[in-house]
Amino acid sequence: MELAKLAAGDEHYKAYVGPPLKYDLLGALQFTLLCAAGLRSTHKICDIGCGSLRVGKMLIPYLNPGNYYGIEPNQWLIDEAIKEEVGADLVRIKKPQFINDSDFKVGAFNQAFDFCIAQSIFSHSSMAQIEQCLSEVAQSLATDGLFLATFIWGKSDYEGEKWVYPGCVEFKANSIKELAWSKFGLKMQRTNWPHPNGQNWVLFHFPGNETKAEKIAHFNLGQYDSDIEKPKASYSIKGKVISKLSRALKK
Ligand SMILES: C[S@@+](CC[C@H](N)C(=O)[O-])C[C@H]1O[C@@H](n2cnc3c(N)ncnc32)[C@H](O)[C@@H]1O
């Protein structure tokens, strides 16, 4: 089937996740943004609603083995992406991990993530689902980690209780900012990163990372600032802060 004849949401791995002709563009955009935000091969990332591995097919070869984690309720999308894009050999070498879940169970991986990403997930979610996802992320994000997510901003909040697909829903930026801060202690930083479907990228982070988040939000490759590069060295797992220092001292 010719990709140009398919519409977003059709049952083809490149179409189900969005306009099929933008499949590669959306993957490359996410990969570039993550690198600009400081992602390096040693970091661990959770791709929430990883779909047909649009960014996963770039992250899996790049990251060190065991550093890519994907959550996706539709296993067929992952299967097709492995068959058509990634290949079984790379899966064997890089050991990505996946779970089929529609409750955003980031904690099921039992990791402290340097990055989480949810591209075109909250543009289909109910407020309760966003809350559930933020709750999961807040428990599994490193203290210096970043959660990159897209939203469609509107003048009012979608009040339905269900996931909407392939249609989209809107939220007020202030409602999401308030929710993230008041319930989960996550700050929300809006960014000027581009998106080919008119969505808006935001960063969620714990307090203490404001300067870094601000720099990333207004990222300009021509004025590259290496302060962005390495998140600090302390990790939060389920609310407990474990300092990497103790490990360094033992070496
Ligand atoms: C618009 S696609 C985006 C996929 C991917 N993030 C990307 O950029 O290609 C939305 C994805 O969310 C998945 N999804 C549906 N319900 C979900 C849920 N409750 N939690 C996580 N993902 C869900 C869909 O199966 C689909 O793969």
The ligand as a Tripos MOL2 file, in Angstrom:
@<TRIPOS>MOLECULE
LIG
   27    29     1     0     0
SMALL
NO_CHARGES

@<TRIPOS>ATOM
      1 C1         -0.1000    9.4570   18.0220 C.3       1 LIG1
      2 S1          0.6000    7.9300   18.4700 S.3       1 LIG1
      3 C2          2.2270    8.4630   18.9580 C.3       1 LIG1
      4 C3          3.2090    7.3160   19.0420 C.3       1 LIG1
      5 C4          4.6480    7.7340   19.3340 C.3       1 LIG1
      6 N1          4.7870    8.4550   20.5700 N.3       1 LIG1
      7 C5          5.2200    8.5020   18.1760 C.2       1 LIG1
      8 O1          5.6640    9.6280   18.3280 O.co2     1 LIG1
      9 O2          5.2260    7.9300   17.0930 O.co2     1 LIG1
     10 C6         -0.1920    7.5430   20.0120 C.3       1 LIG1
     11 C7          0.2400    6.2040   20.5810 C.3       1 LIG1
     12 O3         -0.2830    6.0560   21.9040 O.3       1 LIG1
     13 C8         -0.6790    4.7170   22.0570 C.3       1 LIG1
     14 N2         -1.6290    4.6520   23.1930 N.ar      1 LIG1
     15 C9         -2.9590    4.5220   23.1890 C.ar      1 LIG1
     16 N3         -3.4560    4.5310   24.4410 N.ar      1 LIG1
     17 C10        -2.3990    4.6620   25.2530 C.ar      1 LIG1
     18 C11        -2.2480    4.7040   26.6690 C.ar      1 LIG1
     19 N4         -3.2870    4.6480   27.4810 N.pl3     1 LIG1
     20 N5         -1.0000    4.8090   27.1540 N.ar      1 LIG1
     21 C12         0.0700    4.8960   26.3390 C.ar      1 LIG1
     22 N6         -0.0290    4.8680   24.9820 N.ar      1 LIG1
     23 C13        -1.2430    4.7460   24.4530 C.ar      1 LIG1
     24 C14        -1.2680    4.3510   20.7240 C.3       1 LIG1
     25 O4         -1.3600    2.9600   20.5540 O.3       1 LIG1
     26 C15        -0.2490    5.0020   19.8010 C.3       1 LIG1
     27 O5          0.8280    4.1550   19.5320 O.3       1 LIG1
@<TRIPOS>BOND
     1     1     2 1
     2     2     3 1
     3     2    10 1
     4     3     4 1
     5     4     5 1
     6     5     6 1
     7     5     7 1
     8     7     8 2
     9     7     9 1
    10    10    11 1
    11    11    12 1
    12    11    26 1
    13    12    13 1
    14    13    14 1
    15    13    24 1
    16    14    15 ar
    17    14    23 ar
    18    15    16 ar
    19    16    17 ar
    20    17    18 ar
    21    17    23 ar
    22    18    19 1
    23    18    20 ar
    24    20    21 ar
    25    21    22 ar
    26    22    23 ar
    27    24    25 1
    28    24    26 1
    29    26    27 1
@<TRIPOS>SUBSTRUCTURE
     1 LIG1         1 GROUP 0 **** ****
